[in-house]
Amino acid sequence: MSKSGSFDTFSAALAIIGNEILSGRTQDANTPWIAERLTERGIVLSEVRVIPDVESVIIRTVQQLSELYDYVFTTGGIGPTHDDITAECVAKAFGVELVRDDDAFRMLEEHYGLEELTPPRAKMSLVPQGAKLIPNPVSAAPGFNIKNVYVMAGVPRIMQAMLDHVMGTIEAGTPILSNTVACGLLESVIAEDLSDLASRYTDIQIGSYPHYRGGVLGLSLVLRGMNHESLDKATQELIDLVRKHGDEPRALSIKSRPDQSASRAG
């Protein structure tokens, strides 16, 4: 856990496991969802790796990320097919056996029925020894948690259900707040002023993101931090900078926890 003044945050990494992501056959839809929910809980997603279904790579990645970050999340590779090797690799990463979990087996039996619980499906009840199950209310086959690693399915709907459960079990930090100022300026016009603003508000991250919507080029300026007062001051100065360059902010979006979110005109 890292601390900044009176604010505590946790660090996290995400390992997306699957040849189908690297080949382009499947697009990753999980990273934005995970990043947003972690941010709401004061957990900073600091690194995302996309890796293949290769045993040595998965083992090495899990070991490295587990040492570097407070929390590690993985998606993919816990299904019934031959290339679903994540559980086995995580067990090897921590030097424990892969064992059948009786609760996991029972969940699968209740979902499929004993006659339809084929060996490939029963494979999904194998988890590293000592791991805790992550419930799967969508298709029964659970994920699992061992040490600071949370192993989840790659299918977005199932992953989201698993993550909802995980978020209720892990320690959270100070929520990370963000304001977004949208305008029609070019990045080059406001770049020097943004650099100066960032140097005076070192506790606020300021990002500049061009976009092209409806045939119109625009710019989203995003400020992120944990101090309400500092964030509000920096945001007001940014609004003044946009106006100084002859544009009017189109909107100011303010986001904190889900039940505290709001928006107002700039």
C-alpha positions in Angstrom: 0.0 0.0 0.0 1.3 3.5 -0.8 0.5 6.6 1.1 0.3 10.2 0.1 -0.1 12.5 3.0 -3.3 11.4 4.7 -4.4 9.5 1.6 -3.9 5.7 1.1 -4.0 4.0 -2.2 -3.4 0.4 -3.3 -1.6 -0.7 -6.5 -2.8 -3.3 -8.9 -1.8 -5.1 -12.1 -3.9 -7.0 -14.6 -2.7 -9.9 -16.7 -5.0 -10.7 -19.7 -4.3 -14.3 -20.6 -5.2 -15.7 -24.0 -3.9 -16.2 -27.5 -7.2 -15.0 -28.9 -6.6 -11.5 -27.6 -3.1 -11.4 -29.0 -4.2 -12.7 -32.4 -7.0 -10.1 -32.7 -9.8 -12.6 -32.9 -11.2 -11.3 -29.6 -11.1 -7.7 -28.4 -10.4 -7.1 -24.8 -13.4 -5.5 -23.1 -12.3 -6.2 -19.5 -9.6 -3.7 -18.9 -11.8 -0.5 -18.9 -14.4 -2.2 -16.6 -11.7 -3.4 -14.2 -9.8 -0.1 -14.2 -12.9 2.0 -13.5 -14.0 -0.2 -10.6 -10.6 -0.3 -9.0 -10.3 3.5 -9.3 -13.6 3.9 -7.4 -12.1 1.9 -4.6 -8.8 3.8 -4.4 -6.9 1.0 -6.2 -4.6 2.3 -8.9 -4.3 0.0 -12.0 -0.6 0.5 -12.7 0.1 -2.1 -15.3 -1.7 -4.3 -17.8 0.0 -7.2 -19.6 -1.5 -9.3 -22.4 0.2 -12.7 -22.5 -0.3 -15.9 -24.4 -1.4 -19.3 -23.1 2.1 -20.4 -22.5 3.0 -22.0 -19.2 6.4 -20.4 -18.6 5.1 -16.9 -19.5 2.0 -17.2 -17.2 4.1 -18.5 -14.3 6.7 -15.7 -14.7 4.1 -13.0 -15.1 2.2 -14.0 -12.0 5.3 -14.2 -9.9 6.6 -10.8 -11.1 3.3 -9.0 -10.7 2.6 -10.6 -7.3 5.9 -9.2 -6.0 5.4 -5.7 -7.5 1.8 -4.9 -6.6 -0.7 -5.1 -3.8 -3.3 -6.8 -6.0 -3.0 -8.8 -9.1 -6.0 -9.7 -11.3 -6.0 -12.2 -14.2 -8.6 -12.9 -16.8 -8.9 -15.9 -19.1 -7.7 -19.4 -19.2 -9.9 -21.1 -16.6 -12.4 -22.9 -18.9 -12.7 -26.6 -19.8 -10.4 -26.8 -22.9 -6.8 -28.0 -23.3 -5.4 -24.5 -23.6 -7.1 -23.3 -20.4 -4.0 -23.7 -18.2 -4.2 -20.6 -15.9 -5.1 -22.5 -12.7 -2.3 -25.0 -13.2 0.2 -22.2 -13.9 -0.8 -20.1 -10.9 -0.4 -23.2 -8.7 3.1 -23.7 -10.1 3.9 -20.0 -9.6 3.3 -20.4 -5.9 4.7 -23.8 -5.5 1.5 -25.6 -4.5 -0.4 -28.6 -5.9 -3.4 -28.3 -8.2 -6.3 -30.0 -6.3 -10.0 -30.6 -6.8 -12.0 -28.3 -4.7 -15.1 -30.1 -3.3 -17.2 -26.9 -3.2 -16.3 -26.1 -6.8 -17.1 -29.6 -7.9 -20.5 -29.4 -6.2 -21.3 -26.1 -7.9 -20.5 -27.6 -11.3 -22.5 -30.7 -10.5 -25.5 -28.6 -9.5 -25.2 -26.6 -12.7 -24.6 -29.3 -15.2 -26.0 -32.4 -13.5 -23.7 -35.4 -12.7 -24.3 -37.1 -16.1 -23.4 -33.9 -18.0 -20.4 -33.2 -15.8 -17.8 -34.4 -18.3 -14.1 -34.6 -17.5 -13.4 -31.3 -19.3 -16.1 -29.6 -17.2 -14.9 -31.2 -14.0 -11.5 -29.8 -14.8 -12.9 -26.4 -13.8 -13.1 -27.6 -10.2 -9.3 -27.8 -10.0 -7.6 -24.9 -8.1 -4.3 -24.3 -6.3 -4.2 -25.8 -2.9 -5.3 -23.3 -0.3 -7.1 -21.0 -2.8 -10.4 -19.4 -2.0 -13.2 -19.6 -4.5 -14.6 -16.6 -6.4 -18.3 -17.4 -7.0 -19.6 -17.4 -10.6 -23.4 -16.8 -10.6 -23.5 -16.8 -14.4 -22.1 -20.2 -15.4 -21.1 -21.9 -12.1 -17.4 -22.5 -12.8 -15.6 -20.4 -10.1 -12.5 -18.3 -10.1 -10.2 -18.3 -7.2 -7.9 -16.2 -5.0 -4.5 -17.2 -3.7 -2.3 -14.8 -1.8 -2.8 -11.4 -3.6 -3.8 -12.9 -7.0 -7.4 -13.0 -8.1 -8.0 -15.3 -11.1 -11.2 -14.6 -13.1 -12.9 -15.7 -16.3 -12.2 -13.9 -19.6 -15.9 -13.7 -20.7 -16.9 -10.1 -19.8 -20.2 -10.9 -18.2 -18.7 -13.6 -16.0 -15.7 -11.6 -15.1 -17.9 -8.7 -14.1 -19.9 -10.9 -11.7 -16.7 -12.3 -10.2 -15.2 -8.8 -9.8 -18.3 -7.6 -8.0 -17.7 -10.3 -5.4 -14.0 -9.5 -5.2 -14.6 -5.8 -4.6 -16.6 -6.6 -1.6 -13.8 -8.7 0.0 -10.6 -6.6 -0.5 -9.4 -3.6 1.4 -10.0 -0.3 -0.4 -8.0 2.9 -0.4 -9.0 6.6 -0.7 -11.3 7.0 -3.8 -9.6 8.6 -6.7 -11.6 11.5 -8.0 -11.6 12.8 -11.6 -12.8 15.9 -13.4 -13.0 16.1 -17.2 -13.1 19.4 -19.1 -14.1 19.0 -22.7 -13.2 21.8 -25.2 -12.4 22.4 -28.9 -8.8 23.5 -28.5 -5.9 21.8 -30.2 -3.4 20.2 -27.9 -0.6 22.3 -29.2 -2.4 25.5 -28.2 -2.7 24.7 -24.5 0.3 22.4 -24.1 2.6 24.9 -22.3 -0.1 26.1 -20.0 -1.0 22.5 -19.1 2.7 21.8 -18.3 2.8 24.8 -16.0 -0.5 23.8 -14.3 0.8 20.3 -13.7 4.0 21.6 -12.2 2.0 23.7 -9.6 -0.4 20.9 -8.7 1.9 17.9 -8.2 -0.8 15.9 -6.4 -3.0 16.0 -9.5 -2.5 14.0 -12.6 -3.5 15.9 -15.7 -4.0 14.1 -19.1 -4.8 15.5 -22.5 -6.8 13.3 -24.9 -7.8 14.4 -28.4 -11.0 13.0 -29.9 -12.9 13.1 -33.1 -16.6 12.9 -32.8 -19.3 13.7 -35.3 -16.7 15.1 -37.7 -15.5 17.6 -35.1 -12.0 17.5 -33.5 -12.1 18.0 -29.7 -10.0 17.7 -26.6 -10.8 16.0 -23.3 -8.6 17.3 -20.4 -8.7 14.9 -17.4 -7.6 15.7 -13.9 -7.3 12.9 -11.3 -6.4 13.1 -7.6 -7.6 12.3 -4.1 -7.7 15.8 -2.6 -11.1 17.5 -3.3 -9.8 21.0 -2.6 -6.7 20.7 -4.8 -8.7 19.0 -7.6 -11.3 21.7 -7.6 -8.7 24.5 -7.7 -6.8 22.9 -10.5 -10.0 22.3 -12.4 -11.1 26.0 -12.1 -7.6 27.1 -13.3 -7.9 24.8 -16.3 -11.3 26.2 -17.2 -9.8 29.7 -17.0 -7.0 28.6 -19.3 -9.5 27.2 -21.9 -11.3 30.5 -21.8 -8.1 32.5 -22.1 -7.4 30.7 -25.4 -10.8 31.8 -26.8 -12.9 28.6 -26.2 -15.7 27.8 -23.8 -15.6 24.5 -21.9 -18.4 22.3 -23.2 -18.8 20.3 -20.0 -17.2 19.6 -16.7 -17.7 16.0 -15.5 -17.0 15.2 -11.9 -16.7 11.6 -10.7 -16.1 10.0 -7.4 -17.7 6.9 -5.9 -20.7 5.7 -8.0 -23.2 7.1 -5.5 -21.4 10.5 -5.4 -21.0 11.1 -9.1 -22.4 14.3 -10.6 -22.0 16.5 -13.6 -22.4 20.2 -14.2 -21.8 22.7 -17.0 -18.5 24.3 -17.1 
